[in-house]
Amino acid sequence: MEKGRIAIPSLGSGGLDGQRSQHFGHCDAFTLVDVENGEISNVTIVSNPPHQEGGCMVPVNALSNLKVNALVVSGIGPRPLMGFNEAGIDVYHDSMCPEVKPVVEDLIAGNLPLISIDNTCGGGGGCHH
């Protein structure tokens, strides 16, 4: 990734040195990482909006409004994935690394796969997302 804004669901106060949340819709915050010329240029932390009416579409709309164009998750359901796809936000998968910064570096390097509808979770606690 040469240029764009990456969102990473994060625990606590987030940040590059923070820990990733396993459930994007109920994370504490999103660490937003701006990339210019393949390098991290800026980091912003935003609170996750309340998960109320609209359910998992609330973070989809919030991240779209923040001009995010890439999201890295450990899992995701089909409805939010379709919402992100419709909003023009690419959703990538990484379930191995619990820290934010290495995941961002892997995405910048092109090492993370996009999630397809065939790779989504059904919800109900069977998959971390």
PyRosetta script that sets phi, psi and omega in degrees:
from pyrosetta import init, pose_from_sequence

init()
pose = pose_from_sequence("MEKGRIAIPSLGSGGLDGQRSQHFGHCDAFTLVDVENGEISNVTIVSNPPHQEGGCMVPVNALSNLKVNALVVSGIGPRPLMGFNEAGIDVYHDSMCPEVKPVVEDLIAGNLPLISIDNTCGGGGGCHH")
pose.set_psi(1, 120.6)
pose.set_omega(1, -179.4)
pose.set_phi(2, -89.0)
pose.set_psi(2, -35.5)
pose.set_omega(2, -175.3)
pose.set_phi(3, -152.9)
pose.set_psi(3, 141.9)
pose.set_omega(3, 176.4)
pose.set_phi(4, 151.2)
pose.set_psi(4, -172.4)
pose.set_omega(4, 178.5)
pose.set_phi(5, -125.3)
pose.set_psi(5, 123.8)
pose.set_omega(5, -178.9)
pose.set_phi(6, -104.5)
pose.set_psi(6, 138.3)
pose.set_omega(6, 173.9)
pose.set_phi(7, -113.5)
pose.set_psi(7, 133.4)
pose.set_omega(7, 176.9)
pose.set_phi(8, -124.1)
pose.set_psi(8, 117.8)
pose.set_omega(8, 174.6)
pose.set_phi(9, -61.0)
pose.set_psi(9, 128.8)
pose.set_omega(9, -171.4)
pose.set_phi(10, -130.0)
pose.set_psi(10, 155.0)
pose.set_omega(10, 175.4)
pose.set_phi(11, -90.6)
pose.set_psi(11, 153.8)
pose.set_omega(11, 175.7)
pose.set_phi(12, 57.7)
pose.set_psi(12, -130.0)
pose.set_omega(12, -176.3)
pose.set_phi(13, -88.7)
pose.set_psi(13, -0.9)
pose.set_omega(13, 176.4)
pose.set_phi(14, 69.0)
pose.set_psi(14, -156.0)
pose.set_omega(14, -178.9)
pose.set_phi(15, 101.4)
pose.set_psi(15, 166.6)
pose.set_omega(15, -178.3)
pose.set_phi(16, -60.1)
pose.set_psi(16, -32.0)
pose.set_omega(16, -179.6)
pose.set_phi(17, -91.1)
pose.set_psi(17, 6.1)
pose.set_omega(17, -177.5)
pose.set_phi(18, -83.4)
pose.set_psi(18, 178.7)
pose.set_omega(18, 179.3)
pose.set_phi(19, -101.8)
pose.set_psi(19, 146.3)
pose.set_omega(19, 178.5)
pose.set_phi(20, -79.8)
pose.set_psi(20, 148.7)
pose.set_omega(20, 173.1)
pose.set_phi(21, -91.0)
pose.set_psi(21, 140.6)
pose.set_omega(21, 178.8)
pose.set_phi(22, -82.5)
pose.set_psi(22, -9.2)
pose.set_omega(22, -179.8)
pose.set_phi(23, -129.1)
pose.set_psi(23, 102.3)
pose.set_omega(23, -172.4)
pose.set_phi(24, -60.0)
pose.set_psi(24, -38.2)
pose.set_omega(24, -175.9)
pose.set_phi(25, -70.2)
pose.set_psi(25, -23.4)
pose.set_omega(25, -178.7)
pose.set_phi(26, -116.4)
pose.set_psi(26, 20.4)
pose.set_omega(26, 178.6)
pose.set_phi(27, -68.5)
pose.set_psi(27, 160.8)
pose.set_omega(27, 178.0)
pose.set_phi(28, -72.6)
pose.set_psi(28, -39.1)
pose.set_omega(28, -175.2)
pose.set_phi(29, -153.8)
pose.set_psi(29, 166.8)
pose.set_omega(29, 170.4)
pose.set_phi(30, -114.0)
pose.set_psi(30, 127.9)
pose.set_omega(30, 171.8)
pose.set_phi(31, -88.0)
pose.set_psi(31, 117.4)
pose.set_omega(31, 179.3)
pose.set_phi(32, -100.8)
pose.set_psi(32, 126.0)
pose.set_omega(32, -176.7)
pose.set_phi(33, -120.3)
pose.set_psi(33, 117.7)
pose.set_omega(33, 176.3)
pose.set_phi(34, -87.6)
pose.set_psi(34, 135.2)
pose.set_omega(34, -178.6)
pose.set_phi(35, -119.3)
pose.set_psi(35, 129.8)
pose.set_omega(35, 175.0)
pose.set_phi(36, -130.7)
pose.set_psi(36, 129.1)
pose.set_omega(36, 179.2)
pose.set_phi(37, 52.6)
pose.set_psi(37, 38.8)
pose.set_omega(37, 177.2)
pose.set_phi(38, 73.5)
pose.set_psi(38, 13.4)
pose.set_omega(38, -178.6)
pose.set_phi(39, -126.7)
pose.set_psi(39, 149.2)
pose.set_omega(39, 175.2)
pose.set_phi(40, -68.6)
pose.set_psi(40, 123.1)
pose.set_omega(40, -178.2)
pose.set_phi(41, -110.4)
pose.set_psi(41, -24.4)
pose.set_omega(41, -178.5)
pose.set_phi(42, -161.2)
pose.set_psi(42, 148.3)
pose.set_omega(42, 177.0)
pose.set_phi(43, -130.2)
pose.set_psi(43, 131.2)
pose.set_omega(43, 178.4)
pose.set_phi(44, -130.8)
pose.set_psi(44, 142.5)
pose.set_omega(44, 176.1)
pose.set_phi(45, -113.9)
pose.set_psi(45, 130.0)
pose.set_omega(45, 176.5)
pose.set_phi(46, -125.7)
pose.set_psi(46, 141.4)
pose.set_omega(46, 177.3)
pose.set_phi(47, -67.9)
pose.set_psi(47, 146.2)
pose.set_omega(47, 175.1)
pose.set_phi(48, -74.3)
pose.set_psi(48, 129.1)
pose.set_omega(48, 178.5)
pose.set_phi(49, -63.9)
pose.set_psi(49, 154.3)
pose.set_omega(49, 179.7)
pose.set_phi(50, -55.4)
pose.set_psi(50, 139.5)
pose.set_omega(50, -178.5)
pose.set_phi(51, -87.9)
pose.set_psi(51, 77.2)
pose.set_omega(51, -175.2)
pose.set_phi(52, -113.6)
pose.set_psi(52, -134.8)
pose.set_omega(52, 177.7)
pose.set_phi(53, -59.2)
pose.set_psi(53, 133.6)
pose.set_omega(53, -174.3)
pose.set_phi(54, 102.0)
pose.set_psi(54, -15.6)
pose.set_omega(54, 175.3)
pose.set_phi(55, 48.4)
pose.set_psi(55, -126.9)
pose.set_omega(55, -174.1)
pose.set_phi(56, -71.0)
pose.set_psi(56, -7.8)
pose.set_omega(56, 177.2)
pose.set_phi(57, -81.8)
pose.set_psi(57, -14.7)
pose.set_omega(57, 178.8)
pose.set_phi(58, -61.0)
pose.set_psi(58, -51.4)
pose.set_omega(58, 178.0)
pose.set_phi(59, -66.1)
pose.set_psi(59, -30.8)
pose.set_omega(59, 176.7)
pose.set_phi(60, -58.6)
pose.set_psi(60, -50.6)
pose.set_omega(60, -179.2)
pose.set_phi(61, -65.7)
pose.set_psi(61, -40.2)
pose.set_omega(61, -179.5)
pose.set_phi(62, -63.2)
pose.set_psi(62, -45.9)
pose.set_omega(62, -178.9)
pose.set_phi(63, -68.9)
pose.set_psi(63, -34.3)
pose.set_omega(63, 175.9)
pose.set_phi(64, -63.0)
pose.set_psi(64, -43.6)
pose.set_omega(64, 178.7)
pose.set_phi(65, -64.5)
pose.set_psi(65, -24.6)
pose.set_omega(65, 179.1)
pose.set_phi(66, -89.8)
pose.set_psi(66, 8.8)
pose.set_omega(66, 176.5)
pose.set_phi(67, 64.4)
pose.set_psi(67, 31.9)
pose.set_omega(67, 175.0)
pose.set_phi(68, -73.8)
pose.set_psi(68, 139.3)
pose.set_omega(68, 174.8)
pose.set_phi(69, -123.4)
pose.set_psi(69, 2.7)
pose.set_omega(69, 175.0)
pose.set_phi(70, -149.9)
pose.set_psi(70, 139.4)
pose.set_omega(70, 178.7)
pose.set_phi(71, -131.3)
pose.set_psi(71, 137.4)
pose.set_omega(71, 176.6)
pose.set_phi(72, -116.1)
pose.set_psi(72, 123.2)
pose.set_omega(72, -178.1)
pose.set_phi(73, -130.9)
pose.set_psi(73, 164.1)
pose.set_omega(73, 173.8)
pose.set_phi(74, -90.8)
pose.set_psi(74, -15.4)
pose.set_omega(74, 177.0)
pose.set_phi(75, -177.7)
pose.set_psi(75, 160.3)
pose.set_omega(75, -177.3)
pose.set_phi(76, -159.3)
pose.set_psi(76, 150.6)
pose.set_omega(76, 176.7)
pose.set_phi(77, -83.6)
pose.set_psi(77, 165.2)
pose.set_omega(77, -177.4)
pose.set_phi(78, -65.2)
pose.set_psi(78, -38.0)
pose.set_omega(78, -177.7)
pose.set_phi(79, -63.9)
pose.set_psi(79, -51.1)
pose.set_omega(79, 178.0)
pose.set_phi(80, -66.0)
pose.set_psi(80, -34.3)
pose.set_omega(80, 177.9)
pose.set_phi(81, -59.9)
pose.set_psi(81, -44.9)
pose.set_omega(81, 178.1)
pose.set_phi(82, -62.7)
pose.set_psi(82, -38.0)
pose.set_omega(82, 177.4)
pose.set_phi(83, -63.0)
pose.set_psi(83, -44.6)
pose.set_omega(83, 178.0)
pose.set_phi(84, -63.5)
pose.set_psi(84, -42.9)
pose.set_omega(84, 178.8)
pose.set_phi(85, -59.9)
pose.set_psi(85, -43.9)
pose.set_omega(85, 179.2)
pose.set_phi(86, -65.0)
pose.set_psi(86, -30.8)
pose.set_omega(86, 179.6)
pose.set_phi(87, -82.9)
pose.set_psi(87, -2.8)
pose.set_omega(87, -179.7)
pose.set_phi(88, 80.5)
pose.set_psi(88, 21.1)
pose.set_omega(88, 179.0)
pose.set_phi(89, -103.2)
pose.set_psi(89, 119.0)
pose.set_omega(89, 177.2)
pose.set_phi(90, -76.0)
pose.set_psi(90, 136.0)
pose.set_omega(90, -179.2)
pose.set_phi(91, -112.4)
pose.set_psi(91, 121.6)
pose.set_omega(91, -177.7)
pose.set_phi(92, -109.7)
pose.set_psi(92, 158.3)
pose.set_omega(92, -176.6)
pose.set_phi(93, -113.9)
pose.set_psi(93, 133.0)
pose.set_omega(93, 168.5)
pose.set_phi(94, -153.7)
pose.set_psi(94, 113.6)
pose.set_omega(94, 179.5)
pose.set_phi(95, -109.7)
pose.set_psi(95, 0.0)
pose.set_omega(95, -172.6)
pose.set_phi(96, -89.5)
pose.set_psi(96, -39.0)
pose.set_omega(96, -170.8)
pose.set_phi(97, -100.0)
pose.set_psi(97, 124.5)
pose.set_omega(97, -179.1)
pose.set_phi(98, -82.8)
pose.set_psi(98, -9.5)
pose.set_omega(98, -178.1)
pose.set_phi(99, -100.6)
pose.set_psi(99, 154.0)
pose.set_omega(99, -176.5)
pose.set_phi(100, -72.0)
pose.set_psi(100, -53.3)
pose.set_omega(100, -170.8)
pose.set_phi(101, -58.3)
pose.set_psi(101, -46.8)
pose.set_omega(101, 179.4)
pose.set_phi(102, -61.8)
pose.set_psi(102, -32.0)
pose.set_omega(102, 178.2)
pose.set_phi(103, -67.6)
pose.set_psi(103, -42.6)
pose.set_omega(103, 177.6)
pose.set_phi(104, -61.2)
pose.set_psi(104, -44.8)
pose.set_omega(104, 180.0)
pose.set_phi(105, -62.9)
pose.set_psi(105, -38.8)
pose.set_omega(105, 177.1)
pose.set_phi(106, -64.5)
pose.set_psi(106, -39.4)
pose.set_omega(106, 178.9)
pose.set_phi(107, -67.3)
pose.set_psi(107, -44.6)
pose.set_omega(107, 178.4)
pose.set_phi(108, -58.3)
pose.set_psi(108, -39.0)
pose.set_omega(108, -179.1)
pose.set_phi(109, -76.5)
pose.set_psi(109, -7.2)
pose.set_omega(109, 179.4)
pose.set_phi(110, 81.3)
pose.set_psi(110, 24.4)
pose.set_omega(110, -174.9)
pose.set_phi(111, -96.1)
pose.set_psi(111, 1.4)
pose.set_omega(111, -176.8)
pose.set_phi(112, -110.7)
pose.set_psi(112, 138.6)
pose.set_omega(112, 179.8)
pose.set_phi(113, -83.9)
pose.set_psi(113, 149.7)
pose.set_omega(113, 170.7)
pose.set_phi(114, -71.1)
pose.set_psi(114, 147.5)
pose.set_omega(114, 175.6)
pose.set_phi(115, -90.4)
pose.set_psi(115, 133.5)
pose.set_omega(115, 174.5)
pose.set_phi(116, -103.6)
pose.set_psi(116, 168.6)
pose.set_omega(116, 179.9)
pose.set_phi(117, -59.2)
pose.set_psi(117, -27.5)
pose.set_omega(117, 178.8)
pose.set_phi(118, -70.6)
pose.set_psi(118, -16.0)
pose.set_omega(118, -177.2)
pose.set_phi(119, -104.3)
pose.set_psi(119, 12.6)
pose.set_omega(119, -176.9)
pose.set_phi(120, -84.2)
pose.set_psi(120, 163.3)
pose.set_omega(120, 178.8)
pose.set_phi(121, -92.7)
pose.set_psi(121, 151.6)
pose.set_omega(121, 177.5)
pose.set_phi(122, -85.4)
pose.set_psi(122, -6.0)
pose.set_omega(122, -177.3)
pose.set_phi(123, 83.1)
pose.set_psi(123, -169.3)
pose.set_omega(123, 178.7)
pose.set_phi(124, 72.7)
pose.set_psi(124, 17.0)
pose.set_omega(124, 174.7)
pose.set_phi(125, 89.8)
pose.set_psi(125, -0.5)
pose.set_omega(125, -179.2)
pose.set_phi(126, -80.0)
pose.set_psi(126, -11.0)
pose.set_omega(126, -177.1)
pose.set_phi(127, -146.3)
pose.set_psi(127, 141.1)
pose.set_omega(127, 177.0)
pose.set_phi(128, -81.7)
pose.set_psi(128, 122.7)
pose.set_omega(128, 176.0)
pose.set_phi(129, -156.3)
pose.dump_pdb("model.pdb")
